[in-house]
Amino acid sequence: MTTENILIEVTNLHKSYRDGEGHILHILKGLSLSVNQGATVSIVGASGTGKSTFLHLLGGLDTADEGEIKIAGEDLSKMTREETAKFRNKEIAYVFQFHHLLHDFTALENVAMPLRICNQPTDEANQKAKSLLSNVGLEERFHHKPSQLSGGEQQRVAIARAVANSPKILLTDEPTGNLDQETGQQILELLLRLNVDYGITLIVITHNTALADSMQFHYKLMDGLLHLQTNESIQ
């Protein structure tokens, strides 16, 4: 991994929580990770090992107890809350297991929303939203609301919305978790195509072995650390 291409640099990351009885639970114990621009990474591991915790730290949604996260050379720990939010909205996007679409808005309006928030004129925002929806195979669903879409179609809308502002990084947490095998495979192919077409760095938390195996780098989160895996060793 060449230093000049590193987009994400995580060093000695620690995170603990207190349980309901006041006991301290050490979730991350000195975790480190380097990711090049444009790479695809999967993270697997048992429930409760800290996968989502790590994703929230990486996206600036939570803060670590100790350690450093640098994205494009910017240290998240040195930013104010406002600076972190601004940086996150510009550089990082999310796709979750649940789509979190605005149910009273059409697919077009959902995808255009982040563009409108960034003060793009309505016509420009709608035009880009149409282009993105067409790119994910929903050119005939512009004016459908989420309740009128299948689960796979809703996830496609969520992905189109996530990449609307051209982020450098797409963080996904169980993106195929609620989908059947065929639809999940379609979402996987879409994510990989977006990685190629837009150069988006893709980090996927998943229990889906096929999805994990399709990434360039495979890690297992265990005992608070990330362990690089081969395809054969991912369970």
Phi and psi in degrees as GROMACS dihedral restraints (atoms count N, CA, C in turn):
[ dihedral_restraints ]
;  ai    aj    ak    al  type     phi  dphi    fc
    3     4     5     6     1   -81.6    20    10
    4     5     6     7     1   136.5    20    10
    6     7     8     9     1   -61.2    20    10
    7     8     9    10     1   -37.6    20    10
    9    10    11    12     1   -69.2    20    10
   10    11    12    13     1   -18.1    20    10
   12    13    14    15     1  -100.1    20    10
   13    14    15    16     1     1.7    20    10
   15    16    17    18     1   -69.6    20    10
   16    17    18    19     1   125.2    20    10
   18    19    20    21     1   -98.7    20    10
   19    20    21    22     1   -40.4    20    10
   21    22    23    24     1  -118.6    20    10
   22    23    24    25     1   126.6    20    10
   24    25    26    27     1  -131.0    20    10
   25    26    27    28     1   109.2    20    10
   27    28    29    30     1  -110.3    20    10
   28    29    30    31     1   129.1    20    10
   30    31    32    33     1  -132.1    20    10
   31    32    33    34     1   121.0    20    10
   33    34    35    36     1    54.0    20    10
   34    35    36    37     1    50.8    20    10
   36    37    38    39     1   -83.2    20    10
   37    38    39    40     1   128.5    20    10
   39    40    41    42     1  -123.9    20    10
   40    41    42    43     1   141.3    20    10
   42    43    44    45     1  -150.9    20    10
   43    44    45    46     1   130.3    20    10
   45    46    47    48     1  -129.1    20    10
   46    47    48    49     1   155.9    20    10
   48    49    50    51     1  -134.4    20    10
   49    50    51    52     1   161.2    20    10
   51    52    53    54     1  -101.4    20    10
   52    53    54    55     1   135.7    20    10
   54    55    56    57     1   -82.6    20    10
   55    56    57    58     1  -176.2    20    10
   57    58    59    60     1   -63.7    20    10
   58    59    60    61     1   -20.0    20    10
   60    61    62    63     1   -99.7    20    10
   61    62    63    64     1     7.1    20    10
   63    64    65    66     1    87.7    20    10
   64    65    66    67     1     3.7    20    10
   66    67    68    69     1   -77.2    20    10
   67    68    69    70     1   142.6    20    10
   69    70    71    72     1   -85.1    20    10
   70    71    72    73     1   126.3    20    10
   72    73    74    75     1  -107.4    20    10
   73    74    75    76     1   116.7    20    10
   75    76    77    78     1   -86.6    20    10
   76    77    78    79     1   109.5    20    10
   78    79    80    81     1   -89.7    20    10
   79    80    81    82     1   -54.5    20    10
   81    82    83    84     1  -110.7    20    10
   82    83    84    85     1   134.2    20    10
   84    85    86    87     1  -129.2    20    10
   85    86    87    88     1    61.5    20    10
   87    88    89    90     1    91.5    20    10
   88    89    90    91     1    31.3    20    10
   90    91    92    93     1   -66.8    20    10
   91    92    93    94     1   137.7    20    10
   93    94    95    96     1  -134.1    20    10
   94    95    96    97     1   149.2    20    10
   96    97    98    99     1  -162.0    20    10
   97    98    99   100     1   137.9    20    10
   99   100   101   102     1  -121.9    20    10
  100   101   102   103     1   135.3    20    10
  102   103   104   105     1  -132.9    20    10
  103   104   105   106     1   127.2    20    10
  105   106   107   108     1   -76.8    20    10
  106   107   108   109     1   153.8    20    10
  108   109   110   111     1   -55.8    20    10
  109   110   111   112     1   128.7    20    10
  111   112   113   114     1    85.7    20    10
  112   113   114   115     1     0.0    20    10
  114   115   116   117     1   -77.0    20    10
  115   116   117   118     1   161.3    20    10
  117   118   119   120     1  -119.0    20    10
  118   119   120   121     1   132.5    20    10
  120   121   122   123     1  -134.0    20    10
  121   122   123   124     1   133.7    20    10
  123   124   125   126     1  -114.0    20    10
  124   125   126   127     1   146.8    20    10
  126   127   128   129     1  -128.4    20    10
  127   128   129   130     1   121.7    20    10
  129   130   131   132     1  -117.8    20    10
  130   131   132   133     1   172.5    20    10
  132   133   134   135     1   155.6    20    10
  133   134   135   136     1   161.2    20    10
  135   136   137   138     1   -64.9    20    10
  136   137   138   139     1   157.2    20    10
  138   139   140   141     1   -60.1    20    10
  139   140   141   142     1   138.3    20    10
  141   142   143   144     1    86.7    20    10
  142   143   144   145     1     4.3    20    10
  144   145   146   147     1   -84.6    20    10
  145   146   147   148     1   -11.0    20    10
  147   148   149   150     1   110.8    20    10
  148   149   150   151     1    15.1    20    10
  150   151   152   153     1   -62.0    20    10
  151   152   153   154     1   -50.4    20    10
  153   154   155   156     1   -68.4    20    10
  154   155   156   157     1   -35.2    20    10
  156   157   158   159     1   -57.9    20    10
  157   158   159   160     1   -46.7    20    10
  159   160   161   162     1   -62.1    20    10
  160   161   162   163     1   -41.9    20    10
  162   163   164   165     1   -63.2    20    10
  163   164   165   166     1   -39.8    20    10
  165   166   167   168     1   -65.7    20    10
  166   167   168   169     1   -38.5    20    10
  168   169   170   171     1   -65.9    20    10
  169   170   171   172     1   -43.5    20    10
  171   172   173   174     1   -63.1    20    10
  172   173   174   175     1   -33.4    20    10
  174   175   176   177     1   -90.8    20    10
  175   176   177   178     1     4.3    20    10
  177   178   179   180     1    75.6    20    10
  178   179   180   181     1    16.8    20    10
  180   181   182   183     1   -86.7    20    10
  181   182   183   184     1   -12.9    20    10
  183   184   185   186     1  -147.9    20    10
  184   185   186   187     1   166.3    20    10
  186   187   188   189     1  -117.5    20    10
  187   188   189   190     1   145.9    20    10
  189   190   191   192     1   -81.3    20    10
  190   191   192   193     1   157.9    20    10
  192   193   194   195     1   -74.9    20    10
  193   194   195   196     1   -32.1    20    10
  195   196   197   198     1  -159.6    20    10
  196   197   198   199     1   152.0    20    10
  198   199   200   201     1   109.7    20    10
  199   200   201   202     1  -178.5    20    10
  201   202   203   204     1  -137.1    20    10
  202   203   204   205     1   136.7    20    10
  204   205   206   207     1  -124.1    20    10
  205   206   207   208     1   117.7    20    10
  207   208   209   210     1  -115.3    20    10
  208   209   210   211     1   132.3    20    10
  210   211   212   213     1  -125.2    20    10
  211   212   213   214     1   121.5    20    10
  213   214   215   216     1    52.7    20    10
  214   215   216   217     1    36.5    20    10
  216   217   218   219     1    82.4    20    10
  217   218   219   220     1    -2.9    20    10
  219   220   221   222     1   -96.1    20    10
  220   221   222   223     1   126.4    20    10
  222   223   224   225     1   -86.3    20    10
  223   224   225   226     1   112.4    20    10
  225   226   227   228     1   -61.5    20    10
  226   227   228   229     1   -32.4    20    10
  228   229   230   231     1   -69.0    20    10
  229   230   231   232     1   -18.5    20    10
  231   232   233   234     1   -95.9    20    10
  232   233   234   235     1     2.4    20    10
  234   235   236   237     1   -92.9    20    10
  235   236   237   238     1   149.2    20    10
  237   238   239   240     1   -72.9    20    10
  238   239   240   241     1   168.5    20    10
  240   241   242   243     1   -59.5    20    10
  241   242   243   244     1   -40.0    20    10
  243   244   245   246     1   -67.1    20    10
  244   245   246   247     1   -41.3    20    10
  246   247   248   249     1   -64.8    20    10
  247   248   249   250     1   -39.5    20    10
  249   250   251   252     1   -62.7    20    10
  250   251   252   253     1   -44.5    20    10
  252   253   254   255     1   -62.3    20    10
  253   254   255   256     1   -42.6    20    10
  255   256   257   258     1   -65.2    20    10
  256   257   258   259     1   -44.0    20    10
  258   259   260   261     1   -63.7    20    10
  259   260   261   262     1   -44.0    20    10
  261   262   263   264     1   -61.3    20    10
  262   263   264   265     1   -45.0    20    10
  264   265   266   267     1   -65.2    20    10
  265   266   267   268     1   -26.6    20    10
  267   268   269   270     1   -87.9    20    10
  268   269   270   271     1   -39.2    20    10
  270   271   272   273     1  -109.0    20    10
  271   272   273   274     1   -19.4    20    10
  273   274   275   276     1  -127.9    20    10
  274   275   276   277     1   136.8    20    10
  276   277   278   279     1  -128.1    20    10
  277   278   279   280     1   161.0    20    10
  279   280   281   282     1  -131.3    20    10
  280   281   282   283     1   144.7    20    10
  282   283   284   285     1  -134.0    20    10
  283   284   285   286     1   124.9    20    10
  285   286   287   288     1  -109.1    20    10
  286   287   288   289     1   173.9    20    10
  288   289   290   291     1   -61.1    20    10
  289   290   291   292     1   -40.6    20    10
  291   292   293   294     1   -98.8    20    10
  292   293   294   295     1   138.1    20    10
  294   295   296   297     1   -72.1    20    10
  295   296   297   298     1   -30.1    20    10
  297   298   299   300     1    55.8    20    10
  298   299   300   301     1    39.1    20    10
  300   301   302   303     1   -81.2    20    10
  301   302   303   304     1   155.9    20    10
  303   304   305   306     1   -81.3    20    10
  304   305   306   307     1   111.0    20    10
  306   307   308   309     1   -70.3    20    10
  307   308   309   310     1   -21.7    20    10
  309   310   311   312     1   -88.9    20    10
  310   311   312   313     1     1.5    20    10
  312   313   314   315     1  -114.5    20    10
  313   314   315   316     1   150.9    20    10
  315   316   317   318     1   -73.2    20    10
  316   317   318   319     1   170.0    20    10
  318   319   320   321     1   -56.4    20    10
  319   320   321   322     1   -44.3    20    10
  321   322   323   324     1   -60.7    20    10
  322   323   324   325     1   -45.2    20    10
  324   325   326   327     1   -67.2    20    10
  325   326   327   328     1   -36.6    20    10
  327   328   329   330     1   -62.3    20    10
  328   329   330   331     1   -44.9    20    10
  330   331   332   333     1   -72.6    20    10
  331   332   333   334     1   -34.4    20    10
  333   334   335   336     1   -74.2    20    10
  334   335   336   337     1   -18.2    20    10
  336   337   338   339     1   -56.5    20    10
  337   338   339   340     1   -50.6    20    10
  339   340   341   342     1   -62.7    20    10
  340   341   342   343     1   -28.4    20    10
  342   343   344   345     1   -71.5    20    10
  343   344   345   346     1   -40.0    20    10
  345   346   347   348     1   -65.9    20    10
  346   347   348   349     1   -38.1    20    10
  348   349   350   351     1   -61.7    20    10
  349   350   351   352     1   -32.4    20    10
  351   352   353   354     1   -87.3    20    10
  352   353   354   355     1    16.4    20    10
  354   355   356   357     1    69.6    20    10
  355   356   357   358     1    24.0    20    10
  357   358   359   360     1   -72.3    20    10
  358   359   360   361     1   140.9    20    10
  360   361   362   363     1   -56.9    20    10
  361   362   363   364     1   148.2    20    10
  363   364   365   366     1   -54.9    20    10
  364   365   366   367     1   -45.8    20    10
  366   367   368   369     1   -62.4    20    10
  367   368   369   370     1   -42.6    20    10
  369   370   371   372     1   -66.6    20    10
  370   371   372   373     1   -43.3    20    10
  372   373   374   375     1   -62.0    20    10
  373   374   375   376     1   -44.0    20    10
  375   376   377   378     1   -66.0    20    10
  376   377   378   379     1   -37.8    20    10
  378   379   380   381     1   -65.5    20    10
  379   380   381   382     1   -43.1    20    10
  381   382   383   384     1   -67.3    20    10
  382   383   384   385     1   -38.8    20    10
  384   385   386   387     1   -61.8    20    10
  385   386   387   388     1   -40.1    20    10
  387   388   389   390     1   -63.2    20    10
  388   389   390   391     1   -42.4    20    10
  390   391   392   393     1   -62.6    20    10
  391   392   393   394     1   -43.3    20    10
  393   394   395   396     1   -66.8    20    10
  394   395   396   397     1   -42.5    20    10
  396   397   398   399     1   -64.7    20    10
  397   398   399   400     1   -38.4    20    10
  399   400   401   402     1   -63.6    20    10
  400   401   402   403     1   -37.7    20    10
  402   403   404   405     1   -67.7    20    10
  403   404   405   406     1   -24.9    20    10
  405   406   407   408     1  -101.2    20    10
  406   407   408   409     1    15.0    20    10
  408   409   410   411     1    82.0    20    10
  409   410   411   412     1    24.7    20    10
  411   412   413   414     1  -120.0    20    10
  412   413   414   415     1    35.1    20    10
  414   415   416   417     1   -65.7    20    10
  415   416   417   418     1   -16.6    20    10
  417   418   419   420     1  -102.8    20    10
  418   419   420   421     1    13.0    20    10
  420   421   422   423     1  -123.5    20    10
  421   422   423   424     1    16.9    20    10
  423   424   425   426     1   -51.6    20    10
  424   425   426   427     1   -42.7    20    10
  426   427   428   429     1  -105.5    20    10
  427   428   429   430     1    15.8    20    10
  429   430   431   432     1   -89.9    20    10
  430   431   432   433     1   140.2    20    10
  432   433   434   435     1   -85.6    20    10
  433   434   435   436     1   161.4    20    10
  435   436   437   438     1   -51.7    20    10
  436   437   438   439     1   -37.6    20    10
  438   439   440   441     1   -65.4    20    10
  439   440   441   442     1   -17.3    20    10
  441   442   443   444     1   -96.5    20    10
  442   443   444   445     1     5.3    20    10
  444   445   446   447     1  -114.8    20    10
  445   446   447   448     1   150.7    20    10
  447   448   449   450     1   -72.4    20    10
  448   449   450   451     1   169.3    20    10
  450   451   452   453     1   -59.3    20    10
  451   452   453   454     1   -42.4    20    10
  453   454   455   456     1   -65.0    20    10
  454   455   456   457     1   -38.5    20    10
  456   457   458   459     1   -67.0    20    10
  457   458   459   460     1   -39.9    20    10
  459   460   461   462     1   -62.1    20    10
  460   461   462   463     1   -39.9    20    10
  462   463   464   465     1   -67.0    20    10
  463   464   465   466     1   -34.4    20    10
  465   466   467   468     1   -64.5    20    10
  466   467   468   469     1   -41.0    20    10
  468   469   470   471     1   -61.9    20    10
  469   470   471   472     1   -43.8    20    10
  471   472   473   474     1   -62.1    20    10
  472   473   474   475     1   -38.3    20    10
  474   475   476   477     1   -68.6    20    10
  475   476   477   478     1   -43.4    20    10
  477   478   479   480     1   -60.3    20    10
  478   479   480   481     1   -42.2    20    10
  480   481   482   483     1   -63.3    20    10
  481   482   483   484     1   -39.7    20    10
  483   484   485   486     1   -62.8    20    10
  484   485   486   487     1   -35.6    20    10
  486   487   488   489     1   -96.6    20    10
  487   488   489   490     1     6.6    20    10
  489   490   491   492     1   -58.6    20    10
  490   491   492   493     1   -38.1    20    10
  492   493   494   495     1   -94.2    20    10
  493   494   495   496     1    19.1    20    10
  495   496   497   498     1    53.5    20    10
  496   497   498   499     1    57.7    20    10
  498   499   500   501     1   -70.3    20    10
  499   500   501   502     1   158.3    20    10
  501   502   503   504     1   -78.3    20    10
  502   503   504   505     1   -30.6    20    10
  504   505   506   507     1  -128.4    20    10
  505   506   507   508     1   135.7    20    10
  507   508   509   510     1  -116.9    20    10
  508   509   510   511     1   115.4    20    10
  510   511   512   513     1   -99.7    20    10
  511   512   513   514     1   126.4    20    10
  513   514   515   516     1  -127.7    20    10
  514   515   516   517     1   132.7    20    10
  516   517   518   519     1  -115.9    20    10
  517   518   519   520     1   105.2    20    10
  519   520   521   522     1    50.7    20    10
  520   521   522   523     1    55.9    20    10
  522   523   524   525     1   -65.9    20    10
  523   524   525   526     1   -18.2    20    10
  525   526   527   528     1  -112.1    20    10
  526   527   528   529     1    11.4    20    10
  528   529   530   531     1   -60.8    20    10
  529   530   531   532     1   -31.7    20    10
  531   532   533   534     1  -103.2    20    10
  532   533   534   535     1    12.5    20    10
  534   535   536   537     1  -112.7    20    10
  535   536   537   538     1   153.2    20    10
  537   538   539   540     1   -71.0    20    10
  538   539   540   541     1   170.3    20    10
  540   541   542   543     1   -60.5    20    10
  541   542   543   544     1   -44.5    20    10
  543   544   545   546     1   -65.3    20    10
  544   545   546   547     1   -45.3    20    10
  546   547   548   549     1   -67.0    20    10
  547   548   549   550     1   -38.5    20    10
  549   550   551   552     1   -60.1    20    10
  550   551   552   553     1   -39.4    20    10
  552   553   554   555     1   -64.2    20    10
  553   554   555   556     1   -38.1    20    10
  555   556   557   558     1   -64.6    20    10
  556   557   558   559     1   -40.2    20    10
  558   559   560   561     1   -66.5    20    10
  559   560   561   562     1   -40.7    20    10
  561   562   563   564     1   -57.8    20    10
  562   563   564   565     1   -48.6    20    10
  564   565   566   567     1   -61.8    20    10
  565   566   567   568     1   -37.1    20    10
  567   568   569   570     1   -64.7    20    10
  568   569   570   571     1   -45.8    20    10
  570   571   572   573     1   -60.4    20    10
  571   572   573   574     1   -42.9    20    10
  573   574   575   576     1   -67.2    20    10
  574   575   576   577     1   -35.5    20    10
  576   577   578   579     1   -67.6    20    10
  577   578   579   580     1   -39.2    20    10
  579   580   581   582     1   -65.3    20    10
  580   581   582   583     1   -36.7    20    10
  582   583   584   585     1   -58.7    20    10
  583   584   585   586     1   -43.0    20    10
  585   586   587   588     1   -73.9    20    10
  586   587   588   589     1   -48.1    20    10
  588   589   590   591     1   -67.2    20    10
  589   590   591   592     1   -38.9    20    10
  591   592   593   594     1  -110.1    20    10
  592   593   594   595     1    -5.9    20    10
  594   595   596   597     1    68.7    20    10
  595   596   597   598     1    22.9    20    10
  597   598   599   600     1   -74.6    20    10
  598   599   600   601     1   132.3    20    10
  600   601   602   603     1   -75.8    20    10
  601   602   603   604     1   126.3    20    10
  603   604   605   606     1  -114.8    20    10
  604   605   606   607     1   124.0    20    10
  606   607   608   609     1  -122.6    20    10
  607   608   609   610     1   121.9    20    10
  609   610   611   612     1  -121.9    20    10
  610   611   612   613     1   124.6    20    10
  612   613   614   615     1   -95.4    20    10
  613   614   615   616     1   127.8    20    10
  615   616   617   618     1  -157.3    20    10
  616   617   618   619     1   155.3    20    10
  618   619   620   621     1  -103.2    20    10
  619   620   621   622     1    -2.0    20    10
  621   622   623   624     1   -81.8    20    10
  622   623   624   625     1   110.4    20    10
  624   625   626   627     1   -61.7    20    10
  625   626   627   628     1   -41.4    20    10
  627   628   629   630     1   -62.2    20    10
  628   629   630   631     1   -40.9    20    10
  630   631   632   633     1   -65.7    20    10
  631   632   633   634     1   -45.2    20    10
  633   634   635   636     1   -61.4    20    10
  634   635   636   637     1   -42.5    20    10
  636   637   638   639     1   -67.6    20    10
  637   638   639   640     1   -20.3    20    10
  639   640   641   642     1   -82.1    20    10
  640   641   642   643     1   -10.8    20    10
  642   643   644   645     1   -83.5    20    10
  643   644   645   646     1   155.6    20    10
  645   646   647   648     1   -68.5    20    10
  646   647   648   649     1   -36.2    20    10
  648   649   650   651     1  -125.5    20    10
  649   650   651   652     1   134.1    20    10
  651   652   653   654     1  -121.7    20    10
  652   653   654   655     1   125.9    20    10
  654   655   656   657     1  -125.3    20    10
  655   656   657   658     1   149.6    20    10
  657   658   659   660     1  -116.3    20    10
  658   659   660   661     1   126.8    20    10
  660   661   662   663     1   -88.6    20    10
  661   662   663   664     1   116.6    20    10
  663   664   665   666     1  -150.3    20    10
  664   665   666   667     1   133.6    20    10
  666   667   668   669     1    55.3    20    10
  667   668   669   670     1    35.9    20    10
  669   670   671   672     1    79.7    20    10
  670   671   672   673     1     6.8    20    10
  672   673   674   675     1  -132.6    20    10
  673   674   675   676     1   157.0    20    10
  675   676   677   678     1   -94.3    20    10
  676   677   678   679     1   130.6    20    10
  678   679   680   681     1  -118.1    20    10
  679   680   681   682     1   120.8    20    10
  681   682   683   684     1   -64.8    20    10
  682   683   684   685     1   132.5    20    10
  684   685   686   687     1  -114.5    20    10
  685   686   687   688     1   158.5    20    10
  687   688   689   690     1   -94.0    20    10
  688   689   690   691     1   164.4    20    10
  690   691   692   693     1   -56.3    20    10
  691   692   693   694     1   -36.6    20    10
  693   694   695   696     1   -70.9    20    10
  694   695   696   697     1   -24.2    20    10
  696   697   698   699     1   -93.4    20    10
  697   698   699   700     1    -9.6    20    10
  699   700   701   702     1   -76.2    20    10
  700   701   702   703     1   127.3    20    10
